[in-house]
Amino acid sequence: MANPPEITLLVVDDDQNHREMLLDHLEDWGYRATGVNSGETAIALCRERPFDLILMDVRMAGIDGIEASREINAYNPAIPVLIMTAYSDVENAVKAMKAGAYDYLTKPLAFDELRLALERALDHAVLKNEVRVLRTSLASSFNAGAVIAQSPLMRQLLSTLSAIAPSEATVLITGESGTGKEVVAKLIHSNSSRRKGPYVAVNCAALPDTLLESELFGHEKGAFTGADKRREGRFPAANKGTIFLDEIGEIPLAMQAKMLRVVQERELQRVGGDQTVRIDVRILAATNKDLKREVEEGRFRQDLYFRLNVVSLHLPPLRERDGDIPLLAMHFLKLFAEKNSKNIKGFTPAAMDRLQKYSWPGNVRELENVVERAVILLMGEYVSERELPPSLMGGEEPAQSPIKRDFGNMSLEEIERLVVLDTLEQAGGNKSEAARRLGINRKTLLAKLTAVTDE
């Protein structure tokens, strides 16, 4: 029975006669096959379009089959590579497998054996780059926990973290929304001398301006209407531990003056109180804004910026983390497959190729959402292009199109709720992007989401 026409193979062999003979057999068996004569061309072609399998000679001029397998595997580990080698060169074939090849075949090829090897590889190929959790030896006392990182940028970041985590330095973490700033904050805390103390995270953008001071510093009984008892704030709750101030760039100028005193003196006053409360906390802050520009434009205090920016860490966007997308995708796949009680083995080469080529404006958070959606929709064992959202397939972003719903007799509040939730989903969970598409600021969006959650 012929194979489905969508299965595409790449034959890499600098012997033209042998290459053409293989192409004829593969096409007779129902495959769509393309032939090239060098490892360099094979590597370039695999970056342009995905193949379901590669059949490659080990000995070629220029880049040989071993190096080509290594580079192709680094870009798209979902593509199985079958190496062809002479009987006298089996040792090199083994090296090729260590470089990422799926299997090897000895020349002269037995075509029944070749056909079975192709079917076996296509049926059972899984990602060879299994998720590697970096429990790194960057420093003997540093535990990277569940941070998944292979790219040079992230390895460098982890190296920096190993140096600053044991200190008491205030750290400002910057990066686009969804890059994992809170993950880094937790990592710093868990590798510090304060790891046995509390870790308190505060999303400054999610707190209304009128409640921000009370939430952070606490209040006395009777300080304002509804304050029927004394309340400890988030800073006192983090005493002897770490406080993480997310979206620090969103706090108003009036609050920034009070925050400066806490950051500088490690002391505060509760709302409605006159006693000074000393606190022992390490402060970590994060923002997706350019705080330097905010200072220049008068929206953020320069003295507070300098106090927060003792040590700065910048998280690279996912599109710049070369090699991390396959690892993260497989990590989330295993996580959500287990959560949904599904037996899922991996991604098809075409699906992985789509993940690699997408720009990921919502970063790691968006990738997580895409994989969770794929797991829920998948009926088989491998995530294919069918389970990926239209935005990854080169089509128009769904969020740019009008949301088509039958609102019927719904109230304005109900319609607004659906529009907000739909837009957030279409933005891959990226709140800043969702706010931009809705034409509102991030704080207004967070307030609306809080209202939706409370309903």
N, C-alpha and C positions, 0 to 999 in steps of 0.2 A: 504493500500500500504506500503510495507516495506521501512524502512529508508535506505539511502545510506550506504554501508558498511564502508565508511571511518569515520563515526561518532563513536567515542570511548568514553565510559563512565567508570567511576571508582566508584565502590560500596565500601563504608567503613563502616563496621559493625562487632563488635566483637561477635555477635550471629551467629554462623556458619549456622544454619538451615535457619534463616531469610535471611542471605546473599546469600546462594545458591538458595533459592526460588526467590529472586529478580533477580539474574543472569539468571535464566531460563526464566523468563518473558521478560527481556530485550532482550535476544537473540531471543526469539520468535517474538518480535516486529521489529527485523532487526538490532538491535544495536550490536556493538562489545563491550563486557563488561568484565572488570577485577575486581576481588574482593580482598580486603585486610582486615585484622582484627584489624588494629590500626591506630590512627592518625599519629603516627611517620612514619609508612610505607607509608601512603598516601602522606605525605609531601615530603619524599625522592623520591617517584615514580614520583611526579609531576615535580621534578627538572630534572629527567632523560628523560621523554617524555611527550608531551602535551596531555591532555584529553579535549574533547569538553564539558564535564559536569561531575560533581562529585555529587553522592548521598551519604550522610553521616549521620550516626547516631549521635545524640548529646551526649549521655552518653556512654563513653567507658573508660576502664582502661587506665592509662597513660595520654597521651594528649587527651583531649576530643574534640568533634566536634567544639566547639567554638574556642579554641586555634588553632586547625588545619585549620579552615576556615581563621583565621587571617593570619597565616603564608603562606598559599597558595595564598591568595589574595595579600599579600605583594610581593610575587615573580612574579605571573602572574595574574593580575586582570581581564584578559579577560576570565578566566574560571568561569562559573557560578557554585555555590555550592547550592544544595538543601539539607536542613536539615530535618531529620526524627526525630520526637519527640512524646512522649506520650501526651495525652490530659492534664495530670496534670503538664506537664513540658513546657508549651507554653512560659512561661517567659524566660526560657533559650534559646528557639528558637529565640525569639526576640533579645536576646543578641548576638546570632550567626549572625543574619542579620546585626546587628551593626558592627560586626567584619568582615563583607564582604560577608556573605552568600546572595544568590539571593532570596531565598524563603524558606518556611518550609512546611512540610506535617505532619499531625498527624497520629499516629498509633492507631489501625490497619489501614494499608494503603488500601484505595479504589483504585483498580488498574486502573479503568477508569480515576479517578482523577490524579493518578500518571502519566499516559500516556499523558494526556493533559498538566500537569505541565512540563513534559520533553519537549514537543513540543514547549510550550510557552517560556521556558527558552532558548532553542536552537535557536528559531526564533528571540528573542528580547534581548538576553543578550548583554549588552554593557559594556564598561569599567566602573567599579564602582569607581575606583580612577580617578575621573575627574581631569583635569589639575588644580592644585592649584598654583596660582601665589602667591609667598611669598611677600605680602605686610606686611612685618614682624614687630613685635613689639620688635625686638632685641634692638632697641633704638628708642625713641619717635620721633626723627628727621630723622630717616633713612628710606628711601623708596627703596625697592629692585626692584622696577619697574617690568619688565617682566622676571626677573630671575626665572627660574623654578628649584627648588631644594628641595629634600626631604632627600637625603643621609646625613649621619653624617659629611662626609668630606665637603660637600658644605654648610651645616648649620654652621659649624665651620668657613668656609671661610667668609660667610656673617656676622658672628659675628665680625670677625676681620675687615672687611670692615667698619662696623658701627663705629668702633673706629678710624680708620685712615682717613676716608673720610673727616671729618671736618677739619683736620689738613692741614698744608702746606707742609708736608713731600714729598720728592721725593720717588717714588715707583717703584720698579723693579718687573714686573709681568713675571713669568716663567711658562712654560708648553708646552706640545706637540702641534703641529700644529692642529688647529681645536677645541681647548678646550674652546675658547671664551675669549681670552685675551682682545680684544678690547671691548667686552661687559662689562667686569669688569672695564676697563678704563673709559668708559662712565658712569658707575655706580658711580665711585669715583667722577667724575666731577659733576654729577647731585646732589650729596649729600654734596658738598663742598660749602664754602662761595663764590666760583667763578662761581656757576652754571648759573648766569645771564650773565657771560662773554663768550667769544668765546671758542669753543672746536675745536682744529685743530689736525687732525690725519695725520701722515706721515709714509708711508711704505718705510723705508730706503733701503730695498733690491730692490725696484722697480725703484729707481733713479740711473741712470748711475753715476759712480764716478766723471766724469767731470762736471756734473750738480748739484751734491749733495750740495756743499757749496752754490751755487747761490740759489738753491731752499730753503734751510734752512735759510740762513742769508740775502738773497737779493743781488742785485747788482746795481751799478751806471751805468748811461748811458755811453756807449762806453767802458765798462769794458772788453768786448771781442767782437768778431765778432758776429753780430746779436743782440747785446744789444743796441737797438735803443732808449730805454727809461729806466728810473730808475724803479726798481721793488722791492717791499717789499717782504721779505722772509716769510717762515712759522712761524718762531719764532716771528717776529714783529706782524704778523697777529693774534697770540695768546695772545697778550698783555692784561693783566687784566683777563686772562682766563687760560686754560689748553692746553698744547701740549702733544700729545701722539706719542712717537717715537717707532713704531713697527719695529721688526727685527733689533734692535740696534746692535746686534752682527755682522751685515753684513757690517758696515761702515769701510773703510780702516783706517790703522793706522795714516796716515797723517791727516785725517779728525778728528780722535779721539782727537788729541792735541787741535784742534780748538773747538771741542765740549766741552772739559774739561773746557775751559775758560767760555763758556756760562753757563754750569751747575754750576760752582763754583762762578762766579762773576755776573751772570745775565747781561752780556753785550757782544756785538758783533760788528764786522765791516763788512759792506757790501763788496762784491767783487768789487775791483776797488776803494774803498773808504778809507779815512783815519780818518773819524770821528767815535768815539765810541758811540754806540747806547745802551742806557739802556732799559732793558725790565723787565716787571713784569709778570712772568709766573710760573705756577706750572708744573713740568716735571714728566711725567709718561713714563716709557719705558718698552718694552716687548721683549722677545726672546724665541725661542725654543731650543737655544743652552745652553750648560753648560758653562757659562761665567767664572766660576772659573777655569775650565780646559783651556779655551781659554787664560786666563791670564797666567797660568802656562806654556803654550806652546808658549807664546810670540805673540799671535795674537790679544790680547786686553789689553789695558793699565790698569794697576792695580789701578792707582789713579782715573781714570774715573769709573772703576767698583765700587770702594768704594763710590764715589760721587752719583752714580745711585742707589746703593743698601742700601740706608738709611733704607727703609722698604721693605721687600721682601714678595711677595705673590706667592704661587705655586698653579696652577690650576690642579686638579687631572684629569687624563684621564678618558674618559667615562666608560671604563671597570671597574674602581674602584668606580664608583658612584652608589652604591647599592640602587636600588629603583627609580632612576631617569629616566631610559630608558623608562618605560611605560608612565611616565608623559610627557617627551619630545616628544615621538612618537605621542601621542595623540594631543599634542599642534601643532606639525607640520601638522598632519592630518587635523585638523580643519582649520588651516591657508590655506593650499593648496586646500582643498575642497571648501572653500569659494572663493578662487582666481579663481578656475576653474569651479565654479557654479555647484558643484556636491553634492548630498546628500549622504554622507558617514558617517556611524555610528561608526565604530571602526575596530578593528583587530580580526581575528579569533584567538582562543587559540594557534593553531599551528604557526601562523605567529608571534604572540607575543613571543612565546617560541624561535623562531629563532632569533628575535631581542635581546632577553635576553642573548642568548648563544654566540652571535657573539662578536669578540674581539674589533671591531671598531678602526682600526688603524688610521682612519681619524677623529675619535672623533665625537663631536656634528655636525660638518659640514657634515661629511659623513652620519650620521643618517638623517639629514635634506634632503640631496640629495636623499637618498634611499626612504624616505617617499614621496617626491615630485614625483619621478618616479612612485611609486606605485599608487598614486592618478591619475596620467595621464593615466596609463594603465588600471585602474579598471573600470569595467562595472557595478558592483553590488554595494552593500551597505557595505560590509566588505572586508578589505584587507586580502587576503589569501597568502599562500606560492607562488602561481602562479605569483603574482605581485612583488615578491622580486627578486633581482638579484642573479645569480648563486653563487656568492661569499658567500652569506649568507646561502646557502643550503648545505654547506659542500663540494662543488665541487671545482675544480681548479679555482684560481683567474683568471678572464678573462684577466687581464692585463699581465699575464705571458705567454699567448699564442700569437702567431704572429697575427697581425692585418690583417684581410683578406679583402682586397678591390681590386677592379679593377681600377688601377691607369690610365690605358689607355695612353692617350697622355698628361697627366698632367705634369706640370713643376716640377722641384725639390723643388721649394719653396712651391708649392701647396701641394705636397706630405708631406713635412715636417710639414706644417700647420695642415693637417689632423691627422698625427701621434701624434703631440703634444696635440691636442684637445682630441683625442681618449684616449690617455694615462691618461690625467688629469681626464677625465670622469670615466675611469676604476679604478682610484685611489681614487674615492669618493670625488674629489675636493681637495685632500691633495697635495699641490704643492711640498712639500718636498719629499713625496713618489713618485710622478710623475717624479720629477727630478732624483731620484735614479734609477727608472726603465729605464729612457732614457739615463742614464750614463752621465748626465751633472749636474752642480751645480745649486742651487736654483736661483741664480741671473741670470744665463743664461736663465733658463726657464722663469723667469718673463719678461726678455727682449723680448723673443720670443712671449710670450702671449700679451705683449704690442703692438708688431708689428702686431699681428693677429687682435687685437682690433682696431688698427688704419686703417686697410685695409677697 
